[in-house]
Amino acid sequence: MQIKTASVAGVSASLGLNIHKGKTKVNKFKAENNNPIILDSETLENVESFTYLGSIIDEQGGSDAEVKARIGEARIAFLQLKNIWNSKQLSTNIKVRIFNTNVKAVLLYGAETWRTTTTTIKKVQVFINSCLRKILNIHWPDTISNILLWERTNQLPAVEEIGKRRWKWIGHTLHKSSNCITRQALTWNPKGRWKRGRPMNTLCREVEADMKRMNRNWKELETIA
């Protein structure tokens, strides 16, 4: 990492660009080498997590922190539109469309690359269901099944919606040049020894599991895309 940092700094300097040391952070994921990263005789700050392009990257390598933050931001967006949800003049259809564009879009930003788990999906679904019940003005002791709730608001279950977004993103990515880092990352297999025990679930493993269920492989997907 030290060599790569120095290399990037050198190339940037040759183009008249300088790396801002105060804004540059270091995050290591299961790294054996804990030596500090130095740039121009200054040690870069090592952090447990940081925000990159609106998404949280942490040393755990998962999506838990990102999902928690997304739900928090979506909740704020939902509360800011309280007058919309309580309006007697607006139809349910319009309210749901506003929910999709102003709240759900915030909630599922970057969901294409989430490492989804049962717990993650449940948290997202619980939040969505809660919002939809408020939009339909359904409060305790009145109840409604999730299936009927989704039918009345024309919603897909969270696991299906995230999967749909993911495969749409994969399709766009497979159209990119073979030299594109994003495309290379889909099939990149890092070398090294894994710790004993069950391997951690990753985005690539989830995609490969989906391909196995569809009886497909990467070459076939590239042809289809």
Buried (B, 14 or more C-beta within 10 A) or exposed (E): EEEEBBEEBEEEEEEEEEBEBEEBBBBBEEEEEEEEBEBEEEEBBEEEBBEEEEBBBBBBEBBBBBBEBBBEBBBEBBEEBEEBBEEEEBEBEEBBEBBBEBBBEBBBBBBBBBBBBEEBBEBBBEBBBEBBBBBBEEEEEEEBEBEEBBEBBEBEBBBEBBBEBBBEBBEEBBEBEEEEEEBEEBEEEEEEEEEEEEEEEEBBEBBBEBBEEEEBEBEEBEEEE
